[in-house]
Amino acid sequence: MGKFLPLTVKFLDGQSMVVSSLYEAEIALQAQWPNKQAAVFKDAGRLIAGAKDGTCNPAVAFAAFKAAAAAQRVLQPTKQSAALGMLDDVAKGFTKSDSS
């Protein structure tokens, strides 16, 4: 299990991958992306390498990966989990007047 909320990326060859760790993000960067020369892609790779050697915050590196995936349109929309749906249903029952 990864440290971050999972992201699903779908590459040019049609392969999909769930990414929830820097290790998985590093593997995903080796797949078929639209433009591996793009600054956002190179930044993600550089920051992931920095997180591995301790010079970059892992959350920053993962955010850079997510930004690269979004910019290159390989990031797939996320589906709400069943647990979050149940939590939303429970929360609907609470109103501001209930907490007074």
N, CA, C and O atoms as a GROMACS GRO file, in nm:
protein
  400
    1MET      N    1   0.084  -0.118   0.000
    1MET     CA    2   0.000   0.000   0.000
    1MET      C    3   0.088   0.123   0.000
    1MET      O    4   0.189   0.128   0.071
    2GLY      N    5   0.051   0.222  -0.078
    2GLY     CA    6   0.130   0.343  -0.091
    2GLY      C    7   0.101   0.444   0.018
    2GLY      O    8   0.009   0.430   0.097
    3LYS      N    9   0.183   0.545   0.018
    3LYS     CA   10   0.170   0.650   0.117
    3LYS      C   11   0.068   0.755   0.075
    3LYS      O   12   0.012   0.825   0.161
    4PHE      N   13   0.043   0.768  -0.053
    4PHE     CA   14  -0.042   0.873  -0.107
    4PHE      C   15  -0.174   0.817  -0.157
    4PHE      O   16  -0.186   0.697  -0.182
    5LEU      N   17  -0.273   0.904  -0.172
    5LEU     CA   18  -0.400   0.860  -0.230
    5LEU      C   19  -0.372   0.811  -0.371
    5LEU      O   20  -0.300   0.877  -0.446
    6PRO      N   21  -0.428   0.698  -0.408
    6PRO     CA   22  -0.396   0.639  -0.538
    6PRO      C   23  -0.445   0.723  -0.656
    6PRO      O   24  -0.554   0.780  -0.654
    7LEU      N   25  -0.361   0.727  -0.759
    7LEU     CA   26  -0.393   0.792  -0.885
    7LEU      C   27  -0.390   0.684  -0.993
    7LEU      O   28  -0.306   0.594  -0.989
    8THR      N   29  -0.481   0.692  -1.087
    8THR     CA   30  -0.478   0.600  -1.200
    8THR      C   31  -0.430   0.677  -1.322
    8THR      O   32  -0.485   0.782  -1.356
    9VAL      N   33  -0.328   0.624  -1.386
    9VAL     CA   34  -0.275   0.686  -1.508
    9VAL      C   35  -0.291   0.586  -1.622
    9VAL      O   36  -0.274   0.465  -1.605
   10LYS      N   37  -0.323   0.639  -1.740
   10LYS     CA   38  -0.339   0.556  -1.859
   10LYS      C   39  -0.245   0.611  -1.965
   10LYS      O   40  -0.255   0.727  -2.005
   11PHE      N   41  -0.155   0.526  -2.010
   11PHE     CA   42  -0.048   0.568  -2.100
   11PHE      C   43  -0.088   0.555  -2.246
   11PHE      O   44  -0.195   0.502  -2.278
   12LEU      N   45  -0.002   0.604  -2.335
   12LEU     CA   46  -0.031   0.604  -2.478
   12LEU      C   47  -0.053   0.466  -2.536
   12LEU      O   48  -0.127   0.451  -2.634
   13ASP      N   49   0.008   0.365  -2.478
   13ASP     CA   50  -0.008   0.228  -2.529
   13ASP      C   51  -0.135   0.161  -2.476
   13ASP      O   52  -0.159   0.044  -2.504
   14GLY      N   53  -0.215   0.236  -2.400
   14GLY     CA   54  -0.340   0.184  -2.346
   14GLY      C   55  -0.328   0.117  -2.210
   14GLY      O   56  -0.429   0.081  -2.150
   15GLN      N   57  -0.205   0.099  -2.162
   15GLN     CA   58  -0.183   0.038  -2.031
   15GLN      C   59  -0.222   0.137  -1.920
   15GLN      O   60  -0.200   0.258  -1.933
   16SER      N   61  -0.280   0.086  -1.814
   16SER     CA   62  -0.316   0.167  -1.698
   16SER      C   63  -0.234   0.122  -1.578
   16SER      O   64  -0.189   0.007  -1.572
   17MET      N   65  -0.216   0.212  -1.485
   17MET     CA   66  -0.140   0.181  -1.365
   17MET      C   67  -0.193   0.265  -1.250
   17MET      O   68  -0.224   0.384  -1.267
   18VAL      N   69  -0.205   0.204  -1.134
   18VAL     CA   70  -0.242   0.277  -1.013
   18VAL      C   71  -0.111   0.315  -0.943
   18VAL      O   72  -0.025   0.230  -0.920
   19VAL      N   73  -0.100   0.443  -0.909
   19VAL     CA   74   0.022   0.495  -0.848
   19VAL      C   75  -0.013   0.555  -0.713
   19VAL      O   76  -0.094   0.647  -0.704
   20SER      N   77   0.050   0.502  -0.607
   20SER     CA   78   0.024   0.556  -0.473
   20SER      C   79   0.152   0.568  -0.391
   20SER      O   80   0.147   0.587  -0.269
   21SER      N   81   0.266   0.558  -0.457
   21SER     CA   82   0.395   0.573  -0.388
   21SER      C   83   0.496   0.633  -0.485
   21SER      O   84   0.474   0.634  -0.606
   22LEU      N   85   0.605   0.682  -0.430
   22LEU     CA   86   0.709   0.736  -0.516
   22LEU      C   87   0.774   0.626  -0.600
   22LEU      O   88   0.814   0.650  -0.714
   23TYR      N   89   0.784   0.508  -0.544
   23TYR     CA   90   0.839   0.394  -0.618
   23TYR      C   91   0.753   0.367  -0.742
   23TYR      O   92   0.806   0.349  -0.852
   24GLU      N   93   0.622   0.364  -0.723
   24GLU     CA   94   0.532   0.340  -0.837
   24GLU      C   95   0.535   0.457  -0.934
   24GLU      O   96   0.525   0.436  -1.055
   25ALA      N   97   0.548   0.578  -0.884
   25ALA     CA   98   0.557   0.695  -0.972
   25ALA      C   99   0.682   0.687  -1.058
   25ALA      O  100   0.679   0.719  -1.177
   26GLU      N  101   0.791   0.644  -0.999
   26GLU     CA  102   0.916   0.629  -1.074
   26GLU      C  103   0.900   0.524  -1.186
   26GLU      O  104   0.949   0.544  -1.297
   27ILE      N  105   0.832   0.416  -1.156
   27ILE     CA  106   0.805   0.314  -1.258
   27ILE      C  107   0.714   0.371  -1.367
   27ILE      O  108   0.737   0.348  -1.486
   28ALA      N  109   0.613   0.446  -1.326
   28ALA     CA  110   0.519   0.504  -1.421
   28ALA      C  111   0.588   0.600  -1.517
   28ALA      O  112   0.549   0.610  -1.634
   29LEU      N  113   0.689   0.670  -1.471
   29LEU     CA  114   0.761   0.764  -1.558
   29LEU      C  115   0.835   0.692  -1.671
   29LEU      O  116   0.872   0.755  -1.770
   30GLN      N  117   0.857   0.562  -1.655
   30GLN     CA  118   0.924   0.485  -1.759
   30GLN      C  119   0.828   0.441  -1.870
   30GLN      O  120   0.873   0.393  -1.974
   31ALA      N  121   0.699   0.456  -1.850
   31ALA     CA  122   0.598   0.413  -1.946
   31ALA      C  123   0.589   0.512  -2.062
   31ALA      O  124   0.669   0.605  -2.072
   32GLN      N  125   0.493   0.490  -2.150
   32GLN     CA  126   0.476   0.573  -2.269
   32GLN      C  127   0.392   0.698  -2.236
   32GLN      O  128   0.271   0.690  -2.220
   33TRP      N  129   0.460   0.810  -2.226
   33TRP     CA  130   0.396   0.939  -2.201
   33TRP      C  131   0.391   1.018  -2.331
   33TRP      O  132   0.471   0.992  -2.422
   34PRO      N  133   0.299   1.112  -2.342
   34PRO     CA  134   0.292   1.192  -2.464
   34PRO      C  135   0.420   1.272  -2.493
   34PRO      O  136   0.462   1.280  -2.609
   35ASN      N  137   0.481   1.330  -2.390
   35ASN     CA  138   0.599   1.414  -2.414
   35ASN      C  139   0.694   1.404  -2.295
   35ASN      O  140   0.676   1.473  -2.195
   36LYS      N  141   0.793   1.320  -2.308
   36LYS     CA  142   0.891   1.304  -2.201
   36LYS      C  143   0.991   1.420  -2.196
   36LYS      O  144   1.073   1.428  -2.105
   37GLN      N  145   0.985   1.509  -2.295
   37GLN     CA  146   1.074   1.625  -2.297
   37GLN      C  147   1.009   1.747  -2.231
   37GLN      O  148   1.075   1.849  -2.212
   38ALA      N  149   0.881   1.738  -2.197
   38ALA     CA  150   0.810   1.850  -2.135
   38ALA      C  151   0.870   1.883  -1.998
   38ALA      O  152   0.913   1.795  -1.924
   39ALA      N  153   0.874   2.011  -1.968
   39ALA     CA  154   0.932   2.056  -1.841
   39ALA      C  155   0.863   1.993  -1.721
   39ALA      O  156   0.930   1.954  -1.625
   40VAL      N  157   0.732   1.982  -1.725
   40VAL     CA  158   0.657   1.926  -1.612
   40VAL      C  159   0.695   1.779  -1.590
   40VAL      O  160   0.701   1.733  -1.476
   41PHE      N  161   0.719   1.706  -1.698
   41PHE     CA  162   0.760   1.565  -1.687
   41PHE      C  163   0.901   1.556  -1.628
   41PHE      O  164   0.926   1.477  -1.537
   42LYS      N  165   0.991   1.638  -1.679
   42LYS     CA  166   1.129   1.637  -1.629
   42LYS      C  167   1.135   1.680  -1.483
   42LYS      O  168   1.212   1.625  -1.404
   43ASP      N  169   1.052   1.779  -1.446
   43ASP     CA  170   1.047   1.824  -1.306
   43ASP      C  171   1.002   1.711  -1.214
   43ASP      O  172   1.058   1.692  -1.106
   44ALA      N  173   0.902   1.636  -1.258
   44ALA     CA  174   0.853   1.523  -1.176
   44ALA      C  175   0.965   1.422  -1.154
   44ALA      O  176   0.985   1.376  -1.042
   45GLY      N  177   1.036   1.387  -1.259
   45GLY     CA  178   1.146   1.292  -1.246
   45GLY      C  179   1.256   1.342  -1.155
   45GLY      O  180   1.310   1.267  -1.074
   46ARG      N  181   1.289   1.471  -1.169
   46ARG     CA  182   1.394   1.531  -1.086
   46ARG      C  183   1.353   1.533  -0.939
   46ARG      O  184   1.434   1.503  -0.852
   47LEU      N  185   1.228   1.570  -0.912
   47LEU     CA  186   1.181   1.578  -0.773
   47LEU      C  187   1.166   1.440  -0.709
   47LEU      O  188   1.191   1.424  -0.590
   48ILE      N  189   1.125   1.342  -0.787
   48ILE     CA  190   1.117   1.205  -0.733
   48ILE      C  191   1.257   1.157  -0.697
   48ILE      O  192   1.276   1.095  -0.593
   49ALA      N  193   1.354   1.184  -0.784
   49ALA     CA  194   1.493   1.147  -0.753
   49ALA      C  195   1.540   1.219  -0.628
   49ALA      O  196   1.611   1.162  -0.545
   50GLY      N  197   1.502   1.347  -0.614
   50GLY     CA  198   1.538   1.423  -0.495
   50GLY      C  199   1.475   1.367  -0.369
   50GLY      O  200   1.537   1.367  -0.263
   51ALA      N  201   1.352   1.321  -0.380
   51ALA     CA  202   1.286   1.262  -0.263
   51ALA      C  203   1.356   1.132  -0.222
   51ALA      O  204   1.368   1.102  -0.103
   52LYS      N  205   1.403   1.056  -0.320
   52LYS     CA  206   1.474   0.932  -0.289
   52LYS      C  207   1.605   0.959  -0.216
   52LYS      O  208   1.645   0.882  -0.128
   53ASP      N  209   1.673   1.068  -0.253
   53ASP     CA  210   1.802   1.096  -0.187
   53ASP      C  211   1.788   1.191  -0.068
   53ASP      O  212   1.888   1.230  -0.008
   54GLY      N  213   1.665   1.228  -0.035
   54GLY     CA  214   1.641   1.308   0.084
   54GLY      C  215   1.650   1.459   0.067
   54GLY      O  216   1.646   1.532   0.166
   55THR      N  217   1.661   1.507  -0.057
   55THR     CA  218   1.671   1.652  -0.078
   55THR      C  219   1.538   1.716  -0.116
   55THR      O  220   1.531   1.837  -0.137
   56CYS      N  221   1.433   1.636  -0.126
   56CYS     CA  222   1.301   1.688  -0.162
   56CYS      C  223   1.196   1.621  -0.075
   56CYS      O  224   1.207   1.503  -0.043
   57ASN      N  225   1.097   1.696  -0.037
   57ASN     CA  226   0.985   1.643   0.040
   57ASN      C  227   0.908   1.545  -0.048
   57ASN      O  228   0.871   1.581  -0.160
   58PRO      N  229   0.883   1.424  -0.001
   58PRO     CA  230   0.810   1.326  -0.082
   58PRO      C  231   0.672   1.375  -0.130
   58PRO      O  232   0.631   1.342  -0.241
   59ALA      N  233   0.603   1.451  -0.048
   59ALA     CA  234   0.471   1.502  -0.088
   59ALA      C  235   0.484   1.598  -0.206
   59ALA      O  236   0.398   1.600  -0.294
   60VAL      N  237   0.589   1.677  -0.208
   60VAL     CA  238   0.614   1.769  -0.319
   60VAL      C  239   0.643   1.690  -0.446
   60VAL      O  240   0.592   1.723  -0.553
   61ALA      N  241   0.723   1.586  -0.434
   61ALA     CA  242   0.757   1.503  -0.549
   61ALA      C  243   0.633   1.434  -0.605
   61ALA      O  244   0.614   1.428  -0.726
   62PHE      N  245   0.548   1.382  -0.517
   62PHE     CA  246   0.427   1.314  -0.564
   62PHE      C  247   0.332   1.414  -0.629
   62PHE      O  248   0.267   1.383  -0.729
   63ALA      N  249   0.323   1.534  -0.572
   63ALA     CA  250   0.239   1.638  -0.632
   63ALA      C  251   0.290   1.675  -0.771
   63ALA      O  252   0.210   1.702  -0.861
   64ALA      N  253   0.421   1.677  -0.789
   64ALA     CA  254   0.479   1.706  -0.921
   64ALA      C  255   0.444   1.595  -1.020
   64ALA      O  256   0.416   1.623  -1.136
   65PHE      N  257   0.446   1.471  -0.973
   65PHE     CA  258   0.406   1.360  -1.060
   65PHE      C  259   0.260   1.376  -1.101
   65PHE      O  260   0.225   1.362  -1.218
   66LYS      N  261   0.174   1.407  -1.005
   66LYS     CA  262   0.032   1.425  -1.035
   66LYS      C  263   0.012   1.540  -1.132
   66LYS      O  264  -0.070   1.529  -1.224
   67ALA      N  265   0.085   1.649  -1.115
   67ALA     CA  266   0.075   1.763  -1.206
   67ALA      C  267   0.120   1.724  -1.347
   67ALA      O  268   0.058   1.766  -1.445
   68ALA      N  269   0.226   1.645  -1.357
   68ALA     CA  270   0.274   1.601  -1.488
   68ALA      C  271   0.170   1.512  -1.555
   68ALA      O  272   0.145   1.526  -1.675
   69ALA      N  273   0.111   1.422  -1.479
   69ALA     CA  274   0.009   1.333  -1.535
   69ALA      C  275  -0.113   1.411  -1.581
   69ALA      O  276  -0.170   1.382  -1.686
   70ALA      N  277  -0.152   1.510  -1.503
   70ALA     CA  278  -0.267   1.592  -1.540
   70ALA      C  279  -0.235   1.676  -1.665
   70ALA      O  280  -0.316   1.685  -1.756
   71ALA      N  281  -0.118   1.736  -1.667
   71ALA     CA  282  -0.079   1.823  -1.779
   71ALA      C  283  -0.071   1.744  -1.910
   71ALA      O  284  -0.101   1.797  -2.017
   72GLN      N  285  -0.030   1.618  -1.901
   72GLN     CA  286  -0.017   1.537  -2.021
   72GLN      C  287  -0.140   1.451  -2.048
   72GLN      O  288  -0.140   1.366  -2.137
   73ARG      N  289  -0.242   1.474  -1.970
   73ARG     CA  290  -0.372   1.409  -1.987
   73ARG      C  291  -0.366   1.256  -1.979
   73ARG      O  292  -0.438   1.186  -2.050
   74VAL      N  293  -0.281   1.207  -1.892
   74VAL     CA  294  -0.278   1.064  -1.866
   74VAL      C  295  -0.342   1.030  -1.732
   74VAL      O  296  -0.364   0.912  -1.701
   75LEU      N  297  -0.371   1.131  -1.652
   75LEU     CA  298  -0.436   1.112  -1.523
   75LEU      C  299  -0.584   1.084  -1.545
   75LEU      O  300  -0.654   1.162  -1.610
   76GLN      N  301  -0.631   0.973  -1.492
   76GLN     CA  302  -0.770   0.934  -1.508
   76GLN      C  303  -0.854   0.989  -1.392
   76GLN      O  304  -0.803   1.004  -1.281
   77PRO      N  305  -0.980   1.020  -1.418
   77PRO     CA  306  -1.066   1.069  -1.310
   77PRO      C  307  -1.079   0.964  -1.200
   77PRO      O  308  -1.083   0.844  -1.228
   78THR      N  309  -1.085   1.009  -1.077
   78THR     CA  310  -1.098   0.916  -0.966
   78THR      C  311  -1.245   0.893  -0.935
   78THR      O  312  -1.329   0.982  -0.949
   79LYS      N  313  -1.274   0.772  -0.893
   79LYS     CA  314  -1.410   0.737  -0.853
   79LYS      C  315  -1.417   0.746  -0.701
   79LYS      O  316  -1.322   0.712  -0.631
   80GLN      N  317  -1.530   0.791  -0.652
   80GLN     CA  318  -1.549   0.799  -0.508
   80GLN      C  319  -1.561   0.659  -0.451
   80GLN      O  320  -1.634   0.575  -0.504
   81SER      N  321  -1.490   0.635  -0.344
   81SER     CA  322  -1.496   0.502  -0.282
   81SER      C  323  -1.631   0.483  -0.214
   81SER      O  324  -1.700   0.580  -0.182
   82ALA      N  325  -1.668   0.359  -0.194
   82ALA     CA  326  -1.794   0.327  -0.126
   82ALA      C  327  -1.795   0.384   0.015
   82ALA      O  328  -1.898   0.433   0.062
   83ALA      N  329  -1.680   0.378   0.083
   83ALA     CA  330  -1.673   0.430   0.220
   83ALA      C  331  -1.698   0.580   0.223
   83ALA      O  332  -1.767   0.630   0.312
   84LEU      N  333  -1.642   0.652   0.127
   84LEU     CA  334  -1.665   0.797   0.124
   84LEU      C  335  -1.811   0.827   0.092
   84LEU      O  336  -1.867   0.923   0.145
   85GLY      N  337  -1.872   0.747   0.007
   85GLY     CA  338  -2.014   0.765  -0.022
   85GLY      C  339  -2.099   0.747   0.102
   85GLY      O  340  -2.193   0.824   0.126
   86MET      N  341  -2.067   0.645   0.182
   86MET     CA  342  -2.142   0.622   0.307
   86MET      C  343  -2.120   0.738   0.404
   86MET      O  344  -2.214   0.781   0.470
   87LEU      N  345  -1.998   0.787   0.412
   87LEU     CA  346  -1.968   0.899   0.500
   87LEU      C  347  -2.046   1.023   0.457
   87LEU      O  348  -2.099   1.096   0.541
   88ASP      N  349  -2.053   1.047   0.326
   88ASP     CA  350  -2.132   1.159   0.275
   88ASP      C  351  -2.279   1.145   0.313
   88ASP      O  352  -2.343   1.243   0.351
   89ASP      N  353  -2.332   1.023   0.304
   89ASP     CA  354  -2.472   1.000   0.339
   89ASP      C  355  -2.497   1.028   0.487
   89ASP      O  356  -2.598   1.088   0.524
   90VAL      N  357  -2.404   0.985   0.572
   90VAL     CA  358  -2.416   1.010   0.716
   90VAL      C  359  -2.407   1.159   0.743
   90VAL      O  360  -2.482   1.213   0.824
   91ALA      N  361  -2.314   1.226   0.677
   91ALA     CA  362  -2.294   1.369   0.701
   91ALA      C  363  -2.415   1.452   0.659
   91ALA      O  364  -2.440   1.558   0.716
   92LYS      N  365  -2.490   1.404   0.560
   92LYS     CA  366  -2.609   1.476   0.516
   92LYS      C  367  -2.712   1.487   0.629
   92LYS      O  368  -2.792   1.580   0.632
   93GLY      N  369  -2.709   1.391   0.722
   93GLY     CA  370  -2.803   1.390   0.832
   93GLY      C  371  -2.774   1.496   0.937
   93GLY      O  372  -2.859   1.526   1.021
   94PHE      N  373  -2.655   1.554   0.932
   94PHE     CA  374  -2.617   1.656   1.029
   94PHE      C  375  -2.639   1.794   0.969
   94PHE      O  376  -2.601   1.821   0.855
   95THR      N  377  -2.700   1.880   1.045
   95THR     CA  378  -2.717   2.019   1.002
   95THR      C  379  -2.655   2.109   1.107
   95THR      O  380  -2.620   2.063   1.216
   96LYS      N  381  -2.643   2.232   1.076
   96LYS     CA  382  -2.582   2.328   1.169
   96LYS      C  383  -2.661   2.333   1.299
   96LYS      O  384  -2.602   2.348   1.406
   97SER      N  385  -2.793   2.322   1.292
   97SER     CA  386  -2.874   2.329   1.413
   97SER      C  387  -2.856   2.205   1.501
   97SER      O  388  -2.878   2.212   1.622
   98ASP      N  389  -2.816   2.090   1.441
   98ASP     CA  390  -2.794   1.969   1.521
   98ASP      C  391  -2.676   1.983   1.615
   98ASP      O  392  -2.675   1.922   1.722
   99SER      N  393  -2.576   2.061   1.576
   99SER     CA  394  -2.454   2.071   1.656
   99SER      C  395  -2.463   2.177   1.764
   99SER      O  396  -2.368   2.197   1.839
  100SER      N  397  -2.574   2.246   1.772
  100SER     CA  398  -2.588   2.351   1.874
  100SER      C  399  -2.626   2.297   2.008
  100SER      O  400  -2.642   2.373   2.103
   0.00000   0.00000   0.00000
